[in-house]
Amino acid sequence: MGEQVPSWVPVLGSRRCPTWLVAGLAAAGVVPLAVIVVTSVANWDVLIGAAGRPSPGWTMLATACYLPAAWWPVLVAAVTVAYVRRRARRPEPR
């Protein structure tokens, strides 16, 4: 059993999505997110416009603001693993 698509969605409304599909899509999203983060870190000075600036203030501010975004792929992977573990549990016999 997986999640249920909301009833207002055309064609797929009220149907169940298997756990493997939901987890697979989430896991597939981790890879592009990780690539984006690694590429951004490698080109950080160019991306934030700090290349050639004498003052490090802008670099420090931009880095502090965007640093939490680097955790995005890690957190998506952790939530995906937790989802699979939660859905894979078998109900305890009563």
PyMOL Python script that loads the backbone (N, CA, C, O; Angstrom):
from pymol import cmd

cmd.read_pdbstr("""\
ATOM      1  N   MET A   1       0.829  -1.179   0.000  1.00  0.00           N
ATOM      2  CA  MET A   1       0.000   0.000   0.000  1.00  0.00           C
ATOM      3  C   MET A   1       0.874   1.243   0.000  1.00  0.00           C
ATOM      4  O   MET A   1       1.912   1.284   0.661  1.00  0.00           O
ATOM      5  N   GLY A   2       0.457   2.237  -0.731  1.00  0.00           N
ATOM      6  CA  GLY A   2       1.180   3.495  -0.777  1.00  0.00           C
ATOM      7  C   GLY A   2       0.253   4.643  -0.448  1.00  0.00           C
ATOM      8  O   GLY A   2      -0.692   4.498   0.328  1.00  0.00           O
ATOM      9  N   GLU A   3       0.531   5.768  -1.042  1.00  0.00           N
ATOM     10  CA  GLU A   3      -0.288   6.948  -0.822  1.00  0.00           C
ATOM     11  C   GLU A   3      -1.435   6.974  -1.822  1.00  0.00           C
ATOM     12  O   GLU A   3      -1.387   6.304  -2.854  1.00  0.00           O
ATOM     13  N   GLN A   4      -2.453   7.744  -1.512  1.00  0.00           N
ATOM     14  CA  GLN A   4      -3.606   7.870  -2.393  1.00  0.00           C
ATOM     15  C   GLN A   4      -3.557   9.232  -3.077  1.00  0.00           C
ATOM     16  O   GLN A   4      -3.318  10.255  -2.434  1.00  0.00           O
ATOM     17  N   VAL A   5      -3.787   9.230  -4.383  1.00  0.00           N
ATOM     18  CA  VAL A   5      -3.826  10.468  -5.154  1.00  0.00           C
ATOM     19  C   VAL A   5      -5.094  11.228  -4.773  1.00  0.00           C
ATOM     20  O   VAL A   5      -6.154  10.612  -4.659  1.00  0.00           O
ATOM     21  N   PRO A   6      -5.022  12.548  -4.573  1.00  0.00           N
ATOM     22  CA  PRO A   6      -6.218  13.307  -4.212  1.00  0.00           C
ATOM     23  C   PRO A   6      -7.321  13.137  -5.259  1.00  0.00           C
ATOM     24  O   PRO A   6      -7.041  13.001  -6.450  1.00  0.00           O
ATOM     25  N   SER A   7      -8.559  13.148  -4.808  1.00  0.00           N
ATOM     26  CA  SER A   7      -9.693  12.890  -5.697  1.00  0.00           C
ATOM     27  C   SER A   7      -9.878  13.961  -6.767  1.00  0.00           C
ATOM     28  O   SER A   7     -10.504  13.690  -7.792  1.00  0.00           O
ATOM     29  N   TRP A   8      -9.355  15.165  -6.561  1.00  0.00           N
ATOM     30  CA  TRP A   8      -9.530  16.230  -7.535  1.00  0.00           C
ATOM     31  C   TRP A   8      -8.584  16.121  -8.727  1.00  0.00           C
ATOM     32  O   TRP A   8      -8.741  16.867  -9.694  1.00  0.00           O
ATOM     33  N   VAL A   9      -7.608  15.215  -8.690  1.00  0.00           N
ATOM     34  CA  VAL A   9      -6.670  15.054  -9.802  1.00  0.00           C
ATOM     35  C   VAL A   9      -7.371  14.291 -10.934  1.00  0.00           C
ATOM     36  O   VAL A   9      -7.895  13.199 -10.711  1.00  0.00           O
ATOM     37  N   PRO A  10      -7.383  14.858 -12.142  1.00  0.00           N
ATOM     38  CA  PRO A  10      -8.051  14.173 -13.256  1.00  0.00           C
ATOM     39  C   PRO A  10      -7.395  12.825 -13.557  1.00  0.00           C
ATOM     40  O   PRO A  10      -6.179  12.685 -13.431  1.00  0.00           O
ATOM     41  N   VAL A  11      -8.169  11.866 -13.943  1.00  0.00           N
ATOM     42  CA  VAL A  11      -7.797  10.514 -14.364  1.00  0.00           C
ATOM     43  C   VAL A  11      -7.256   9.665 -13.207  1.00  0.00           C
ATOM     44  O   VAL A  11      -7.716   8.538 -13.025  1.00  0.00           O
ATOM     45  N   LEU A  12      -6.314  10.156 -12.434  1.00  0.00           N
ATOM     46  CA  LEU A  12      -5.692   9.362 -11.372  1.00  0.00           C
ATOM     47  C   LEU A  12      -6.344   9.539 -10.011  1.00  0.00           C
ATOM     48  O   LEU A  12      -5.961   8.864  -9.055  1.00  0.00           O
ATOM     49  N   GLY A  13      -7.312  10.424  -9.902  1.00  0.00           N
ATOM     50  CA  GLY A  13      -7.916  10.733  -8.614  1.00  0.00           C
ATOM     51  C   GLY A  13      -8.418   9.514  -7.861  1.00  0.00           C
ATOM     52  O   GLY A  13      -9.062   8.639  -8.442  1.00  0.00           O
ATOM     53  N   SER A  14      -8.129   9.457  -6.585  1.00  0.00           N
ATOM     54  CA  SER A  14      -8.540   8.409  -5.643  1.00  0.00           C
ATOM     55  C   SER A  14      -7.863   7.058  -5.872  1.00  0.00           C
ATOM     56  O   SER A  14      -8.261   6.066  -5.261  1.00  0.00           O
ATOM     57  N   ARG A  15      -6.874   7.000  -6.717  1.00  0.00           N
ATOM     58  CA  ARG A  15      -6.136   5.744  -6.908  1.00  0.00           C
ATOM     59  C   ARG A  15      -4.943   5.705  -5.964  1.00  0.00           C
ATOM     60  O   ARG A  15      -4.418   6.743  -5.561  1.00  0.00           O
ATOM     61  N   ARG A  16      -4.531   4.512  -5.624  1.00  0.00           N
ATOM     62  CA  ARG A  16      -3.380   4.344  -4.748  1.00  0.00           C
ATOM     63  C   ARG A  16      -2.101   4.237  -5.566  1.00  0.00           C
ATOM     64  O   ARG A  16      -2.069   3.600  -6.619  1.00  0.00           O
ATOM     65  N   CYS A  17      -1.059   4.868  -5.067  1.00  0.00           N
ATOM     66  CA  CYS A  17       0.266   4.752  -5.678  1.00  0.00           C
ATOM     67  C   CYS A  17       1.057   3.749  -4.853  1.00  0.00           C
ATOM     68  O   CYS A  17       1.085   3.853  -3.627  1.00  0.00           O
ATOM     69  N   PRO A  18       1.702   2.780  -5.499  1.00  0.00           N
ATOM     70  CA  PRO A  18       2.489   1.823  -4.734  1.00  0.00           C
ATOM     71  C   PRO A  18       3.689   2.490  -4.070  1.00  0.00           C
ATOM     72  O   PRO A  18       4.231   3.474  -4.572  1.00  0.00           O
ATOM     73  N   THR A  19       4.083   1.940  -2.950  1.00  0.00           N
ATOM     74  CA  THR A  19       5.199   2.500  -2.181  1.00  0.00           C
ATOM     75  C   THR A  19       6.463   2.569  -3.027  1.00  0.00           C
ATOM     76  O   THR A  19       7.194   3.557  -2.963  1.00  0.00           O
ATOM     77  N   TRP A  20       6.728   1.543  -3.812  1.00  0.00           N
ATOM     78  CA  TRP A  20       7.950   1.519  -4.612  1.00  0.00           C
ATOM     79  C   TRP A  20       7.977   2.668  -5.624  1.00  0.00           C
ATOM     80  O   TRP A  20       9.050   3.193  -5.921  1.00  0.00           O
ATOM     81  N   LEU A  21       6.824   3.066  -6.155  1.00  0.00           N
ATOM     82  CA  LEU A  21       6.773   4.157  -7.118  1.00  0.00           C
ATOM     83  C   LEU A  21       7.067   5.495  -6.444  1.00  0.00           C
ATOM     84  O   LEU A  21       7.853   6.297  -6.949  1.00  0.00           O
ATOM     85  N   VAL A  22       6.432   5.722  -5.309  1.00  0.00           N
ATOM     86  CA  VAL A  22       6.643   6.973  -4.572  1.00  0.00           C
ATOM     87  C   VAL A  22       8.099   7.085  -4.134  1.00  0.00           C
ATOM     88  O   VAL A  22       8.729   8.128  -4.315  1.00  0.00           O
ATOM     89  N   ALA A  23       8.631   6.011  -3.559  1.00  0.00           N
ATOM     90  CA  ALA A  23      10.019   6.019  -3.086  1.00  0.00           C
ATOM     91  C   ALA A  23      10.995   6.108  -4.254  1.00  0.00           C
ATOM     92  O   ALA A  23      12.026   6.771  -4.144  1.00  0.00           O
ATOM     93  N   GLY A  24      10.690   5.460  -5.354  1.00  0.00           N
ATOM     94  CA  GLY A  24      11.569   5.517  -6.519  1.00  0.00           C
ATOM     95  C   GLY A  24      11.665   6.910  -7.112  1.00  0.00           C
ATOM     96  O   GLY A  24      12.746   7.362  -7.490  1.00  0.00           O
ATOM     97  N   LEU A  25      10.529   7.589  -7.191  1.00  0.00           N
ATOM     98  CA  LEU A  25      10.546   8.962  -7.706  1.00  0.00           C
ATOM     99  C   LEU A  25      11.304   9.900  -6.771  1.00  0.00           C
ATOM    100  O   LEU A  25      12.048  10.773  -7.218  1.00  0.00           O
ATOM    101  N   ALA A  26      11.107   9.710  -5.483  1.00  0.00           N
ATOM    102  CA  ALA A  26      11.834  10.544  -4.515  1.00  0.00           C
ATOM    103  C   ALA A  26      13.330  10.271  -4.584  1.00  0.00           C
ATOM    104  O   ALA A  26      14.135  11.202  -4.555  1.00  0.00           O
ATOM    105  N   ALA A  27      13.704   9.004  -4.674  1.00  0.00           N
ATOM    106  CA  ALA A  27      15.129   8.654  -4.756  1.00  0.00           C
ATOM    107  C   ALA A  27      15.736   9.170  -6.058  1.00  0.00           C
ATOM    108  O   ALA A  27      16.889   9.602  -6.077  1.00  0.00           O
ATOM    109  N   ALA A  28      14.972   9.128  -7.136  1.00  0.00           N
ATOM    110  CA  ALA A  28      15.474   9.642  -8.405  1.00  0.00           C
ATOM    111  C   ALA A  28      15.676  11.155  -8.350  1.00  0.00           C
ATOM    112  O   ALA A  28      16.515  11.692  -9.072  1.00  0.00           O
ATOM    113  N   GLY A  29      14.931  11.829  -7.519  1.00  0.00           N
ATOM    114  CA  GLY A  29      15.095  13.269  -7.369  1.00  0.00           C
ATOM    115  C   GLY A  29      16.330  13.663  -6.585  1.00  0.00           C
ATOM    116  O   GLY A  29      16.803  14.793  -6.704  1.00  0.00           O
ATOM    117  N   VAL A  30      16.860  12.752  -5.788  1.00  0.00           N
ATOM    118  CA  VAL A  30      18.057  13.048  -4.989  1.00  0.00           C
ATOM    119  C   VAL A  30      19.261  13.279  -5.898  1.00  0.00           C
ATOM    120  O   VAL A  30      20.087  14.147  -5.617  1.00  0.00           O
ATOM    121  N   VAL A  31      19.368  12.521  -6.974  1.00  0.00           N
ATOM    122  CA  VAL A  31      20.533  12.617  -7.856  1.00  0.00           C
ATOM    123  C   VAL A  31      20.648  14.002  -8.504  1.00  0.00           C
ATOM    124  O   VAL A  31      21.710  14.617  -8.407  1.00  0.00           O
ATOM    125  N   PRO A  32      19.602  14.520  -9.162  1.00  0.00           N
ATOM    126  CA  PRO A  32      19.758  15.860  -9.729  1.00  0.00           C
ATOM    127  C   PRO A  32      19.967  16.941  -8.668  1.00  0.00           C
ATOM    128  O   PRO A  32      20.686  17.912  -8.902  1.00  0.00           O
ATOM    129  N   LEU A  33      19.348  16.773  -7.520  1.00  0.00           N
ATOM    130  CA  LEU A  33      19.570  17.749  -6.447  1.00  0.00           C
ATOM    131  C   LEU A  33      21.034  17.755  -6.012  1.00  0.00           C
ATOM    132  O   LEU A  33      21.623  18.817  -5.812  1.00  0.00           O
ATOM    133  N   ALA A  34      21.616  16.572  -5.868  1.00  0.00           N
ATOM    134  CA  ALA A  34      23.023  16.483  -5.475  1.00  0.00           C
ATOM    135  C   ALA A  34      23.932  17.087  -6.549  1.00  0.00           C
ATOM    136  O   ALA A  34      24.913  17.755  -6.227  1.00  0.00           O
ATOM    137  N   VAL A  35      23.612  16.856  -7.803  1.00  0.00           N
ATOM    138  CA  VAL A  35      24.407  17.438  -8.897  1.00  0.00           C
ATOM    139  C   VAL A  35      24.326  18.963  -8.855  1.00  0.00           C
ATOM    140  O   VAL A  35      25.334  19.647  -9.028  1.00  0.00           O
ATOM    141  N   ILE A  36      23.138  19.484  -8.628  1.00  0.00           N
ATOM    142  CA  ILE A  36      22.970  20.941  -8.549  1.00  0.00           C
ATOM    143  C   ILE A  36      23.783  21.511  -7.391  1.00  0.00           C
ATOM    144  O   ILE A  36      24.444  22.538  -7.548  1.00  0.00           O
ATOM    145  N   VAL A  37      23.742  20.865  -6.243  1.00  0.00           N
ATOM    146  CA  VAL A  37      24.483  21.364  -5.076  1.00  0.00           C
ATOM    147  C   VAL A  37      25.987  21.307  -5.328  1.00  0.00           C
ATOM    148  O   VAL A  37      26.692  22.276  -5.045  1.00  0.00           O
ATOM    149  N   VAL A  38      26.483  20.203  -5.849  1.00  0.00           N
ATOM    150  CA  VAL A  38      27.930  20.072  -6.101  1.00  0.00           C
ATOM    151  C   VAL A  38      28.393  21.085  -7.142  1.00  0.00           C
ATOM    152  O   VAL A  38      29.447  21.702  -6.985  1.00  0.00           O
ATOM    153  N   THR A  39      27.609  21.258  -8.201  1.00  0.00           N
ATOM    154  CA  THR A  39      27.957  22.234  -9.232  1.00  0.00           C
ATOM    155  C   THR A  39      27.941  23.651  -8.663  1.00  0.00           C
ATOM    156  O   THR A  39      28.809  24.463  -8.982  1.00  0.00           O
ATOM    157  N   SER A  40      26.970  23.938  -7.834  1.00  0.00           N
ATOM    158  CA  SER A  40      26.876  25.270  -7.231  1.00  0.00           C
ATOM    159  C   SER A  40      28.053  25.553  -6.310  1.00  0.00           C
ATOM    160  O   SER A  40      28.601  26.655  -6.313  1.00  0.00           O
ATOM    161  N   VAL A  41      28.437  24.560  -5.526  1.00  0.00           N
ATOM    162  CA  VAL A  41      29.581  24.746  -4.624  1.00  0.00           C
ATOM    163  C   VAL A  41      30.859  24.959  -5.431  1.00  0.00           C
ATOM    164  O   VAL A  41      31.687  25.795  -5.069  1.00  0.00           O
ATOM    165  N   ALA A  42      31.024  24.217  -6.512  1.00  0.00           N
ATOM    166  CA  ALA A  42      32.226  24.344  -7.337  1.00  0.00           C
ATOM    167  C   ALA A  42      32.327  25.720  -7.994  1.00  0.00           C
ATOM    168  O   ALA A  42      33.431  26.215  -8.219  1.00  0.00           O
ATOM    169  N   ASN A  43      31.192  26.340  -8.302  1.00  0.00           N
ATOM    170  CA  ASN A  43      31.171  27.639  -8.986  1.00  0.00           C
ATOM    171  C   ASN A  43      30.604  28.744  -8.102  1.00  0.00           C
ATOM    172  O   ASN A  43      30.032  29.708  -8.611  1.00  0.00           O
ATOM    173  N   TRP A  44      30.753  28.620  -6.807  1.00  0.00           N
ATOM    174  CA  TRP A  44      30.075  29.510  -5.863  1.00  0.00           C
ATOM    175  C   TRP A  44      30.409  30.975  -6.082  1.00  0.00           C
ATOM    176  O   TRP A  44      29.497  31.802  -6.107  1.00  0.00           O
ATOM    177  N   ASP A  45      31.678  31.333  -6.240  1.00  0.00           N
ATOM    178  CA  ASP A  45      32.048  32.741  -6.404  1.00  0.00           C
ATOM    179  C   ASP A  45      31.401  33.364  -7.636  1.00  0.00           C
ATOM    180  O   ASP A  45      30.982  34.521  -7.603  1.00  0.00           O
ATOM    181  N   VAL A  46      31.322  32.610  -8.704  1.00  0.00           N
ATOM    182  CA  VAL A  46      30.716  33.123  -9.935  1.00  0.00           C
ATOM    183  C   VAL A  46      29.202  33.242  -9.770  1.00  0.00           C
ATOM    184  O   VAL A  46      28.608  34.228 -10.207  1.00  0.00           O
ATOM    185  N   LEU A  47      28.582  32.258  -9.150  1.00  0.00           N
ATOM    186  CA  LEU A  47      27.120  32.265  -9.004  1.00  0.00           C
ATOM    187  C   LEU A  47      26.607  33.426  -8.172  1.00  0.00           C
ATOM    188  O   LEU A  47      25.576  34.014  -8.498  1.00  0.00           O
ATOM    189  N   ILE A  48      27.306  33.759  -7.111  1.00  0.00           N
ATOM    190  CA  ILE A  48      26.807  34.832  -6.243  1.00  0.00           C
ATOM    191  C   ILE A  48      27.357  36.199  -6.624  1.00  0.00           C
ATOM    192  O   ILE A  48      27.032  37.198  -5.983  1.00  0.00           O
ATOM    193  N   GLY A  49      28.181  36.250  -7.653  1.00  0.00           N
ATOM    194  CA  GLY A  49      28.718  37.528  -8.109  1.00  0.00           C
ATOM    195  C   GLY A  49      29.815  38.082  -7.231  1.00  0.00           C
ATOM    196  O   GLY A  49      30.017  39.295  -7.191  1.00  0.00           O
ATOM    197  N   ALA A  50      30.523  37.227  -6.530  1.00  0.00           N
ATOM    198  CA  ALA A  50      31.577  37.686  -5.623  1.00  0.00           C
ATOM    199  C   ALA A  50      32.958  37.630  -6.258  1.00  0.00           C
ATOM    200  O   ALA A  50      33.929  38.078  -5.649  1.00  0.00           O
ATOM    201  N   ALA A  51      33.067  37.099  -7.447  1.00  0.00           N
ATOM    202  CA  ALA A  51      34.375  36.981  -8.095  1.00  0.00           C
ATOM    203  C   ALA A  51      34.966  38.368  -8.323  1.00  0.00           C
ATOM    204  O   ALA A  51      34.341  39.220  -8.955  1.00  0.00           O
ATOM    205  N   GLY A  52      36.156  38.586  -7.812  1.00  0.00           N
ATOM    206  CA  GLY A  52      36.845  39.854  -8.002  1.00  0.00           C
ATOM    207  C   GLY A  52      36.444  40.954  -7.041  1.00  0.00           C
ATOM    208  O   GLY A  52      36.960  42.065  -7.159  1.00  0.00           O
ATOM    209  N   ARG A  53      35.561  40.705  -6.107  1.00  0.00           N
ATOM    210  CA  ARG A  53      35.168  41.741  -5.143  1.00  0.00           C
ATOM    211  C   ARG A  53      36.152  41.743  -3.972  1.00  0.00           C
ATOM    212  O   ARG A  53      36.511  40.686  -3.453  1.00  0.00           O
ATOM    213  N   PRO A  54      36.578  42.923  -3.567  1.00  0.00           N
ATOM    214  CA  PRO A  54      37.537  42.984  -2.457  1.00  0.00           C
ATOM    215  C   PRO A  54      36.918  42.702  -1.088  1.00  0.00           C
ATOM    216  O   PRO A  54      37.613  42.254  -0.176  1.00  0.00           O
ATOM    217  N   SER A  55      35.624  42.958  -0.939  1.00  0.00           N
ATOM    218  CA  SER A  55      34.974  42.794   0.364  1.00  0.00           C
ATOM    219  C   SER A  55      34.373  41.397   0.491  1.00  0.00           C
ATOM    220  O   SER A  55      33.632  40.962  -0.390  1.00  0.00           O
ATOM    221  N   PRO A  56      34.684  40.690   1.579  1.00  0.00           N
ATOM    222  CA  PRO A  56      34.108  39.354   1.756  1.00  0.00           C
ATOM    223  C   PRO A  56      32.695  39.384   2.346  1.00  0.00           C
ATOM    224  O   PRO A  56      32.092  38.326   2.528  1.00  0.00           O
ATOM    225  N   GLY A  57      32.160  40.553   2.645  1.00  0.00           N
ATOM    226  CA  GLY A  57      30.851  40.655   3.287  1.00  0.00           C
ATOM    227  C   GLY A  57      29.730  40.015   2.484  1.00  0.00           C
ATOM    228  O   GLY A  57      28.923  39.261   3.027  1.00  0.00           O
ATOM    229  N   TRP A  58      29.680  40.319   1.173  1.00  0.00           N
ATOM    230  CA  TRP A  58      28.636  39.748   0.331  1.00  0.00           C
ATOM    231  C   TRP A  58      28.763  38.231   0.271  1.00  0.00           C
ATOM    232  O   TRP A  58      27.761  37.518   0.332  1.00  0.00           O
ATOM    233  N   THR A  59      29.980  37.741   0.154  1.00  0.00           N
ATOM    234  CA  THR A  59      30.209  36.297   0.087  1.00  0.00           C
ATOM    235  C   THR A  59      29.728  35.622   1.364  1.00  0.00           C
ATOM    236  O   THR A  59      29.082  34.576   1.310  1.00  0.00           O
ATOM    237  N   MET A  60      30.034  36.209   2.499  1.00  0.00           N
ATOM    238  CA  MET A  60      29.614  35.618   3.776  1.00  0.00           C
ATOM    239  C   MET A  60      28.092  35.638   3.919  1.00  0.00           C
ATOM    240  O   MET A  60      27.506  34.658   4.380  1.00  0.00           O
ATOM    241  N   LEU A  61      27.451  36.731   3.534  1.00  0.00           N
ATOM    242  CA  LEU A  61      26.001  36.830   3.636  1.00  0.00           C
ATOM    243  C   LEU A  61      25.313  35.827   2.703  1.00  0.00           C
ATOM    244  O   LEU A  61      24.399  35.114   3.117  1.00  0.00           O
ATOM    245  N   ALA A  62      25.754  35.777   1.454  1.00  0.00           N
ATOM    246  CA  ALA A  62      25.142  34.858   0.496  1.00  0.00           C
ATOM    247  C   ALA A  62      25.363  33.410   0.919  1.00  0.00           C
ATOM    248  O   ALA A  62      24.460  32.584   0.792  1.00  0.00           O
ATOM    249  N   THR A  63      26.535  33.102   1.413  1.00  0.00           N
ATOM    250  CA  THR A  63      26.826  31.743   1.869  1.00  0.00           C
ATOM    251  C   THR A  63      25.948  31.367   3.057  1.00  0.00           C
ATOM    252  O   THR A  63      25.430  30.253   3.114  1.00  0.00           O
ATOM    253  N   ALA A  64      25.780  32.271   3.989  1.00  0.00           N
ATOM    254  CA  ALA A  64      24.942  31.996   5.163  1.00  0.00           C
ATOM    255  C   ALA A  64      23.480  31.785   4.763  1.00  0.00           C
ATOM    256  O   ALA A  64      22.782  30.967   5.363  1.00  0.00           O
ATOM    257  N   CYS A  65      23.022  32.515   3.761  1.00  0.00           N
ATOM    258  CA  CYS A  65      21.632  32.382   3.322  1.00  0.00           C
ATOM    259  C   CYS A  65      21.384  31.089   2.545  1.00  0.00           C
ATOM    260  O   CYS A  65      20.321  30.480   2.671  1.00  0.00           O
ATOM    261  N   TYR A  66      22.354  30.676   1.750  1.00  0.00           N
ATOM    262  CA  TYR A  66      22.166  29.514   0.886  1.00  0.00           C
ATOM    263  C   TYR A  66      22.697  28.210   1.464  1.00  0.00           C
ATOM    264  O   TYR A  66      22.429  27.147   0.905  1.00  0.00           O
ATOM    265  N   LEU A  67      23.429  28.257   2.550  1.00  0.00           N
ATOM    266  CA  LEU A  67      23.999  27.045   3.127  1.00  0.00           C
ATOM    267  C   LEU A  67      22.948  25.992   3.488  1.00  0.00           C
ATOM    268  O   LEU A  67      23.192  24.808   3.253  1.00  0.00           O
ATOM    269  N   PRO A  68      21.795  26.363   4.047  1.00  0.00           N
ATOM    270  CA  PRO A  68      20.786  25.338   4.333  1.00  0.00           C
ATOM    271  C   PRO A  68      20.302  24.591   3.082  1.00  0.00           C
ATOM    272  O   PRO A  68      19.885  23.438   3.188  1.00  0.00           O
ATOM    273  N   ALA A  69      20.349  25.212   1.919  1.00  0.00           N
ATOM    274  CA  ALA A  69      19.914  24.547   0.688  1.00  0.00           C
ATOM    275  C   ALA A  69      20.816  23.371   0.333  1.00  0.00           C
ATOM    276  O   ALA A  69      20.381  22.454  -0.364  1.00  0.00           O
ATOM    277  N   ALA A  70      22.058  23.381   0.796  1.00  0.00           N
ATOM    278  CA  ALA A  70      22.974  22.274   0.526  1.00  0.00           C
ATOM    279  C   ALA A  70      22.517  20.988   1.204  1.00  0.00           C
ATOM    280  O   ALA A  70      22.919  19.897   0.798  1.00  0.00           O
ATOM    281  N   TRP A  71      21.687  21.106   2.224  1.00  0.00           N
ATOM    282  CA  TRP A  71      21.167  19.934   2.934  1.00  0.00           C
ATOM    283  C   TRP A  71      19.966  19.307   2.234  1.00  0.00           C
ATOM    284  O   TRP A  71      19.529  18.225   2.625  1.00  0.00           O
ATOM    285  N   TRP A  72      19.432  19.952   1.224  1.00  0.00           N
ATOM    286  CA  TRP A  72      18.221  19.488   0.569  1.00  0.00           C
ATOM    287  C   TRP A  72      18.334  18.051   0.062  1.00  0.00           C
ATOM    288  O   TRP A  72      17.470  17.241   0.399  1.00  0.00           O
ATOM    289  N   PRO A  73      19.356  17.683  -0.735  1.00  0.00           N
ATOM    290  CA  PRO A  73      19.413  16.290  -1.196  1.00  0.00           C
ATOM    291  C   PRO A  73      19.580  15.293  -0.053  1.00  0.00           C
ATOM    292  O   PRO A  73      19.033  14.191  -0.107  1.00  0.00           O
ATOM    293  N   VAL A  74      20.327  15.668   0.974  1.00  0.00           N
ATOM    294  CA  VAL A  74      20.524  14.775   2.122  1.00  0.00           C
ATOM    295  C   VAL A  74      19.196  14.543   2.849  1.00  0.00           C
ATOM    296  O   VAL A  74      18.876  13.416   3.227  1.00  0.00           O
ATOM    297  N   LEU A  75      18.438  15.604   3.039  1.00  0.00           N
ATOM    298  CA  LEU A  75      17.162  15.480   3.735  1.00  0.00           C
ATOM    299  C   LEU A  75      16.123  14.722   2.911  1.00  0.00           C
ATOM    300  O   LEU A  75      15.338  13.955   3.469  1.00  0.00           O
ATOM    301  N   VAL A  76      16.108  14.924   1.599  1.00  0.00           N
ATOM    302  CA  VAL A  76      15.176  14.173   0.752  1.00  0.00           C
ATOM    303  C   VAL A  76      15.516  12.685   0.813  1.00  0.00           C
ATOM    304  O   VAL A  76      14.616  11.848   0.881  1.00  0.00           O
ATOM    305  N   ALA A  77      16.799  12.352   0.790  1.00  0.00           N
ATOM    306  CA  ALA A  77      17.213  10.941   0.898  1.00  0.00           C
ATOM    307  C   ALA A  77      16.796  10.358   2.247  1.00  0.00           C
ATOM    308  O   ALA A  77      16.306   9.230   2.306  1.00  0.00           O
ATOM    309  N   ALA A  78      16.985  11.109   3.323  1.00  0.00           N
ATOM    310  CA  ALA A  78      16.614  10.620   4.652  1.00  0.00           C
ATOM    311  C   ALA A  78      15.108  10.413   4.777  1.00  0.00           C
ATOM    312  O   ALA A  78      14.664   9.419   5.352  1.00  0.00           O
ATOM    313  N   VAL A  79      14.329  11.338   4.246  1.00  0.00           N
ATOM    314  CA  VAL A  79      12.877  11.209   4.301  1.00  0.00           C
ATOM    315  C   VAL A  79      12.413  10.031   3.447  1.00  0.00           C
ATOM    316  O   VAL A  79      11.466   9.337   3.816  1.00  0.00           O
ATOM    317  N   THR A  80      13.060   9.801   2.327  1.00  0.00           N
ATOM    318  CA  THR A  80      12.713   8.665   1.469  1.00  0.00           C
ATOM    319  C   THR A  80      12.965   7.349   2.182  1.00  0.00           C
ATOM    320  O   THR A  80      12.127   6.448   2.145  1.00  0.00           O
ATOM    321  N   VAL A  81      14.116   7.234   2.829  1.00  0.00           N
ATOM    322  CA  VAL A  81      14.443   6.015   3.582  1.00  0.00           C
ATOM    323  C   VAL A  81      13.431   5.816   4.713  1.00  0.00           C
ATOM    324  O   VAL A  81      12.962   4.699   4.933  1.00  0.00           O
ATOM    325  N   ALA A  82      13.097   6.877   5.422  1.00  0.00           N
ATOM    326  CA  ALA A  82      12.130   6.772   6.517  1.00  0.00           C
ATOM    327  C   ALA A  82      10.756   6.364   5.997  1.00  0.00           C
ATOM    328  O   ALA A  82      10.061   5.577   6.640  1.00  0.00           O
ATOM    329  N   TYR A  83      10.360   6.885   4.847  1.00  0.00           N
ATOM    330  CA  TYR A  83       9.069   6.525   4.246  1.00  0.00           C
ATOM    331  C   TYR A  83       9.029   5.040   3.908  1.00  0.00           C
ATOM    332  O   TYR A  83       8.054   4.350   4.207  1.00  0.00           O
ATOM    333  N   VAL A  84      10.095   4.556   3.283  1.00  0.00           N
ATOM    334  CA  VAL A  84      10.139   3.139   2.907  1.00  0.00           C
ATOM    335  C   VAL A  84      10.123   2.257   4.150  1.00  0.00           C
ATOM    336  O   VAL A  84       9.424   1.245   4.184  1.00  0.00           O
ATOM    337  N   ARG A  85      10.877   2.628   5.155  1.00  0.00           N
ATOM    338  CA  ARG A  85      10.901   1.834   6.386  1.00  0.00           C
ATOM    339  C   ARG A  85       9.541   1.821   7.068  1.00  0.00           C
ATOM    340  O   ARG A  85       9.107   0.787   7.576  1.00  0.00           O
ATOM    341  N   ARG A  86       8.871   2.964   7.079  1.00  0.00           N
ATOM    342  CA  ARG A  86       7.559   3.052   7.717  1.00  0.00           C
ATOM    343  C   ARG A  86       6.520   2.233   6.944  1.00  0.00           C
ATOM    344  O   ARG A  86       5.691   1.552   7.547  1.00  0.00           O
ATOM    345  N   ARG A  87       6.565   2.298   5.626  1.00  0.00           N
ATOM    346  CA  ARG A  87       5.599   1.579   4.801  1.00  0.00           C
ATOM    347  C   ARG A  87       5.901   0.086   4.720  1.00  0.00           C
ATOM    348  O   ARG A  87       5.001  -0.710   4.453  1.00  0.00           O
ATOM    349  N   ALA A  88       7.143  -0.301   4.946  1.00  0.00           N
ATOM    350  CA  ALA A  88       7.526  -1.715   4.842  1.00  0.00           C
ATOM    351  C   ALA A  88       7.191  -2.498   6.102  1.00  0.00           C
ATOM    352  O   ALA A  88       7.228  -3.728   6.090  1.00  0.00           O
ATOM    353  N   ARG A  89       6.867  -1.815   7.172  1.00  0.00           N
ATOM    354  CA  ARG A  89       6.529  -2.515   8.412  1.00  0.00           C
ATOM    355  C   ARG A  89       5.296  -3.378   8.215  1.00  0.00           C
ATOM    356  O   ARG A  89       4.324  -2.975   7.575  1.00  0.00           O
ATOM    357  N   ARG A  90       5.357  -4.535   8.763  1.00  0.00           N
ATOM    358  CA  ARG A  90       4.198  -5.413   8.708  1.00  0.00           C
ATOM    359  C   ARG A  90       3.382  -5.174   9.974  1.00  0.00           C
ATOM    360  O   ARG A  90       3.947  -4.967  11.048  1.00  0.00           O
ATOM    361  N   PRO A  91       2.077  -5.203   9.855  1.00  0.00           N
ATOM    362  CA  PRO A  91       1.244  -5.006  11.042  1.00  0.00           C
ATOM    363  C   PRO A  91       1.463  -6.145  12.051  1.00  0.00           C
ATOM    364  O   PRO A  91       1.565  -7.315  11.685  1.00  0.00           O
ATOM    365  N   GLU A  92       1.528  -5.770  13.295  1.00  0.00           N
ATOM    366  CA  GLU A  92       1.715  -6.778  14.339  1.00  0.00           C
ATOM    367  C   GLU A  92       0.424  -7.546  14.553  1.00  0.00           C
ATOM    368  O   GLU A  92      -0.656  -6.955  14.578  1.00  0.00           O
ATOM    369  N   PRO A  93       0.528  -8.889  14.710  1.00  0.00           N
ATOM    370  CA  PRO A  93      -0.676  -9.674  14.948  1.00  0.00           C
ATOM    371  C   PRO A  93      -1.284  -9.348  16.313  1.00  0.00           C
ATOM    372  O   PRO A  93      -0.566  -9.085  17.278  1.00  0.00           O
ATOM    373  N   ARG A  94      -2.581  -9.367  16.376  1.00  0.00           N
ATOM    374  CA  ARG A  94      -3.260  -9.028  17.623  1.00  0.00           C
ATOM    375  C   ARG A  94      -3.675 -10.250  18.373  1.00  0.00           C
ATOM    376  O   ARG A  94      -4.262 -10.145  19.450  1.00  0.00           O
TER     377      ARG A  94
END
""", "prot")
cmd.dss("prot")
cmd.show_as("cartoon", "prot")
cmd.util.cbc("prot")
cmd.orient("prot")
